[in-house]
Amino acid sequence: MQKHSYRFDAIGTQWDIETVLPLPDELRGAIAAQVESFDVTYSRFRSDSLVAQVARQAGVFVFPDNAQQLFRVYRTLYEATNGKVTPLIGTMLENAGYDADYSLVPKAQVTLAKWDDVLQWKGAILKTTQPVTLDVGAAGKGYLVDLISKLLEAADITEYVVDASGDFRHRGVIQNIVGLEDPLHPDRVIGVIDVMNKSLCASASNRRVWGNGLHHIFDPDTKSPTNEIVATWVIADDTMTADGIATALFFAEPDVLARRFSFEYVRMHTGGAIDYSPAFEGKLF
């Protein structure tokens, strides 16, 4: 069956929406508007974003209504990982050089504030007691995949793949075989899985690497990048959950996260050892 692709760049990565029929111009416009709304809300790389306002001054900030879902997932991840997955990690990433200018020049790190000391999120309203640099990268891209998927489904498109550079959501009856890229040898895969009517997200410490062993997955307690896990792959019903768990598995054991979320996973440790969920339906090589 012929597939049609709609490709574009958004939030610093490449996107590809595959459908059976080409997307009408009106729907493409709605997708572009959703991407812009998300970016102008959550991007810490643009000075006109809502997150940039939060970084400049304390106060009360009104987020889009759909932000409530993202806030709830972040709070659950924060509690399940004892504060290691936190939206306050933006300060630490900026000090590491992963800032709006992409300076990649590290500065001295600081101890991050505790959530309840500086943030109060209720519904879509955020109250802060001091300027804070938020970063929702642990689950935000997955959430944008879900928001775009809702636009497709509202337009009665039921057969699609929304792929944000490897983090994707599949709906339909067409088989969707996916390779799990080996982070130690990016030209190889460690296994394959057929992801049908699910979402799959991956996270790896070999992505967004700079400086002396610096990468984007920071442990707020050690003030340095994580080093025990090198890659995770997570399958869940929605992409926001898969994305968030893919990060959380760098800090928490799967059984702890499974008390709060439903997912399957594969995880690679430093040195190449692999563990995976008992119900994982793929094939590992």
C-alpha positions as CSV (number, residue, x, y, z in Angstrom):
1,M,0.0,0.0,0.0
2,Q,1.3,3.4,-1.0
3,K,2.2,5.8,1.9
4,H,2.3,9.6,1.8
5,S,4.8,11.5,4.0
6,Y,4.6,15.0,5.4
7,R,8.0,16.0,6.6
8,F,9.0,19.1,8.6
9,D,11.3,20.4,11.3
10,A,10.0,21.3,14.7
11,I,11.4,21.7,18.3
12,G,14.9,21.0,17.1
13,T,14.3,17.7,15.3
14,Q,12.9,16.2,12.1
15,W,9.3,14.9,11.9
16,D,7.6,12.6,9.4
17,I,3.9,11.9,9.4
18,E,3.0,8.8,7.2
19,T,-0.6,8.4,6.1
20,V,-2.4,6.4,3.4
21,L,-3.8,9.5,1.9
22,P,-2.0,12.9,1.6
23,L,-2.8,15.4,4.3
24,P,-5.0,18.3,3.1
25,D,-3.6,21.8,3.4
26,E,-6.0,22.8,6.1
27,L,-4.8,19.9,8.3
28,R,-1.1,20.8,7.6
29,G,-1.9,24.3,8.7
30,A,-3.5,23.0,12.0
31,I,-0.4,20.9,12.6
32,A,1.9,23.9,12.1
33,A,-0.2,26.0,14.4
34,Q,-0.1,23.3,17.1
35,V,3.7,23.1,16.8
36,E,4.0,26.8,17.1
37,S,1.7,26.9,20.1
38,F,3.8,24.2,21.8
39,D,7.1,25.9,21.0
40,V,6.1,29.4,22.1
41,T,4.9,27.8,25.4
42,Y,7.7,25.4,26.3
43,S,10.8,26.3,24.5
44,R,13.7,27.5,26.6
45,F,15.6,28.3,23.4
46,R,13.5,31.3,22.3
47,S,13.2,34.5,24.3
48,D,9.5,35.0,23.6
49,S,8.3,31.8,25.1
50,L,6.2,31.4,28.2
51,V,9.0,29.3,29.7
52,A,11.4,32.2,29.1
53,Q,9.1,34.5,31.1
54,V,9.1,32.0,33.9
55,A,12.9,32.1,33.9
56,R,13.0,35.9,34.1
57,Q,10.7,36.5,37.1
58,A,8.5,34.9,39.7
59,G,4.8,35.1,39.4
60,V,1.6,33.5,38.2
61,F,1.6,32.0,34.6
62,V,-1.3,30.7,32.6
63,F,-0.4,27.7,30.4
64,P,-2.7,26.2,27.7
65,D,-5.4,24.0,29.1
66,N,-3.8,20.8,27.6
67,A,-0.7,21.5,29.8
68,Q,-2.5,19.8,32.7
69,Q,-1.8,16.4,31.3
70,L,1.9,17.2,30.9
71,F,2.1,18.6,34.4
72,R,0.5,15.6,36.0
73,V,2.9,13.2,34.3
74,Y,5.9,15.2,35.3
75,R,4.7,15.3,38.9
76,T,4.3,11.5,38.9
77,L,7.7,11.0,37.4
78,Y,9.2,13.4,39.9
79,E,7.8,11.4,42.8
80,A,8.6,8.0,41.3
81,T,12.3,8.9,40.8
82,N,12.8,10.8,44.1
83,G,13.1,14.1,42.3
84,K,15.6,13.0,39.6
85,V,13.2,13.6,36.7
86,T,12.3,17.2,37.3
87,P,11.2,20.1,35.1
88,L,13.7,22.2,37.0
89,I,16.6,20.5,35.3
90,G,16.7,23.4,32.8
91,T,19.0,25.3,35.0
92,M,21.5,22.4,35.2
93,L,21.4,21.8,31.4
94,E,22.0,25.5,30.7
95,N,25.0,25.6,33.2
96,A,26.3,22.5,31.4
97,G,26.4,24.5,28.1
98,Y,23.1,23.2,26.6
99,D,21.7,26.7,26.6
100,A,19.7,28.9,24.2
101,D,22.9,29.9,22.4
102,Y,24.2,26.3,22.2
103,S,27.4,27.5,23.7
104,L,28.4,24.0,24.9
105,V,30.7,25.7,27.4
106,P,30.1,24.4,30.9
107,K,29.8,26.6,34.0
108,A,29.7,25.8,37.7
109,Q,26.7,23.9,38.6
110,V,24.2,24.8,41.4
111,T,21.9,22.7,43.6
112,L,18.5,22.5,42.1
113,A,15.5,23.7,44.2
114,K,12.9,21.2,45.3
115,W,9.6,21.2,43.4
116,D,7.4,22.2,46.3
117,D,9.7,25.0,47.4
118,V,9.4,27.0,44.1
119,L,6.5,25.6,42.0
120,Q,2.8,25.2,42.5
121,W,1.0,23.8,39.6
122,K,-2.8,23.6,39.7
123,G,-4.7,22.8,36.5
124,A,-3.0,24.9,33.9
125,I,-1.9,27.6,36.3
126,L,1.8,27.8,37.5
127,K,2.8,29.9,40.5
128,T,6.5,30.3,41.2
129,T,8.3,31.8,44.2
130,Q,11.5,32.7,42.2
131,P,12.6,32.7,38.6
132,V,13.1,29.1,37.4
133,T,14.4,27.6,34.1
134,L,12.0,24.8,33.2
135,D,12.8,22.0,30.7
136,V,10.1,19.5,29.7
137,G,12.3,17.5,27.4
138,A,11.8,14.3,29.3
139,A,8.2,14.0,28.1
140,G,7.5,17.1,26.0
141,K,8.3,15.8,22.6
142,G,6.2,12.7,23.2
143,Y,3.3,14.9,24.3
144,L,3.6,17.0,21.1
145,V,3.4,13.7,19.1
146,D,0.1,12.9,21.0
147,L,-1.3,16.4,20.3
148,I,-0.6,16.1,16.6
149,S,-2.1,12.6,16.6
150,K,-5.3,14.0,18.0
151,L,-5.5,16.4,15.1
152,L,-5.2,13.5,12.7
153,E,-7.9,11.5,14.4
154,A,-10.2,14.5,14.6
155,A,-9.9,14.7,10.8
156,D,-10.9,11.0,10.6
157,I,-7.4,9.8,9.8
158,T,-7.1,6.4,11.5
159,E,-4.1,4.9,9.7
160,Y,-0.9,6.9,10.5
161,V,2.6,7.0,12.0
162,V,3.7,10.3,13.6
163,D,7.5,9.9,13.9
164,A,9.6,12.6,15.7
165,S,13.1,11.3,14.9
166,G,12.4,7.8,16.4
167,D,9.8,8.7,19.0
168,F,6.5,7.8,17.4
169,R,2.9,6.8,17.6
170,H,1.3,4.2,15.4
171,R,-2.4,3.7,14.6
172,G,-4.0,1.4,12.1
173,V,-3.7,-2.1,10.7
174,I,-0.5,-1.9,8.7
175,Q,2.4,-3.7,10.2
176,N,5.0,-1.5,11.7
177,I,8.4,-3.2,12.3
178,V,10.9,-1.1,14.2
179,G,14.6,-1.6,14.8
180,L,16.1,-0.8,18.2
181,E,19.3,1.1,17.4
182,D,22.5,0.0,19.2
183,P,23.8,3.1,21.0
184,L,27.3,1.6,21.0
185,H,27.2,0.8,17.3
186,P,24.6,3.2,15.6
187,D,24.9,1.3,12.3
188,R,23.4,-1.8,14.0
189,V,20.2,-2.8,15.9
190,I,19.9,-4.9,19.0
191,G,16.5,-6.1,18.1
192,V,13.2,-5.5,16.4
193,I,9.5,-5.1,17.4
194,D,6.2,-4.7,15.7
195,V,4.7,-1.6,17.3
196,M,1.0,-1.7,16.5
197,N,-1.4,0.9,17.9
198,K,1.1,1.9,20.5
199,S,3.9,4.4,21.0
200,L,7.6,3.8,21.2
201,C,10.2,6.2,22.5
202,A,13.9,5.8,23.0
203,S,16.5,7.7,25.0
204,A,20.3,7.3,24.8
205,S,23.3,8.9,26.3
206,N,25.0,9.0,22.9
207,R,22.5,11.6,21.7
208,R,23.2,15.3,22.2
209,V,26.8,14.8,23.5
210,W,29.3,17.6,23.9
211,G,32.4,18.6,25.9
212,N,34.1,16.2,28.2
213,G,31.6,13.3,28.4
214,L,28.6,15.6,28.8
215,H,25.2,14.6,27.5
216,H,21.6,15.8,28.1
217,I,20.5,13.2,30.7
218,F,21.6,14.9,34.0
219,D,21.2,13.6,37.5
220,P,20.3,16.6,39.7
221,D,21.8,14.9,42.8
222,T,25.3,14.3,41.4
223,K,25.1,17.4,39.1
224,S,26.5,15.4,36.3
225,P,25.3,13.2,33.4
226,T,24.1,9.7,34.3
227,N,26.5,6.9,33.6
228,E,25.0,3.5,34.6
229,I,22.4,3.3,31.8
230,V,23.2,4.1,28.1
231,A,19.9,3.5,26.4
232,T,16.2,2.8,26.9
233,W,13.3,1.9,24.7
234,V,9.7,2.1,26.0
235,I,6.4,1.1,24.5
236,A,3.2,2.5,26.0
237,D,-0.4,3.4,24.9
238,D,0.6,7.1,24.5
239,T,3.8,8.8,23.5
240,M,4.0,11.2,26.4
241,T,4.1,8.2,28.8
242,A,6.6,6.3,26.7
243,D,8.9,9.4,26.4
244,G,8.8,10.1,30.1
245,I,9.5,6.5,31.2
246,A,12.3,6.3,28.7
247,T,14.0,9.0,30.7
248,A,12.9,7.8,34.1
249,L,14.5,4.4,33.5
250,F,17.9,6.0,33.7
251,F,17.1,6.8,37.3
252,A,14.6,4.3,38.7
253,E,14.0,0.6,38.5
254,P,11.2,-0.7,36.2
255,D,9.2,-2.2,39.0
256,V,9.0,1.1,40.8
257,L,7.8,2.9,37.7
258,A,5.3,0.1,36.9
259,R,3.4,0.9,40.1
260,R,2.3,4.1,38.5
261,F,2.5,3.5,34.7
262,S,1.7,0.7,32.2
263,F,4.6,0.1,29.8
264,E,7.0,-2.4,28.3
265,Y,10.7,-1.7,28.0
266,V,14.2,-2.7,27.0
267,R,17.2,-1.1,28.8
268,M,20.9,-1.3,28.0
269,H,23.4,-0.8,30.8
270,T,27.0,0.5,30.6
271,G,29.0,-2.3,29.2
272,G,26.2,-3.7,27.0
273,A,24.1,-5.8,29.4
274,I,20.4,-5.7,28.6
275,D,17.3,-6.2,30.7
276,Y,13.7,-6.1,29.5
277,S,10.1,-6.5,30.6
278,P,8.7,-10.1,30.7
279,A,5.9,-9.1,28.3
280,F,8.2,-7.6,25.7
281,E,7.0,-9.0,22.4
282,G,9.9,-8.1,20.2
283,K,13.0,-10.0,19.2
284,L,16.4,-9.2,20.7
285,F,19.6,-10.3,18.9
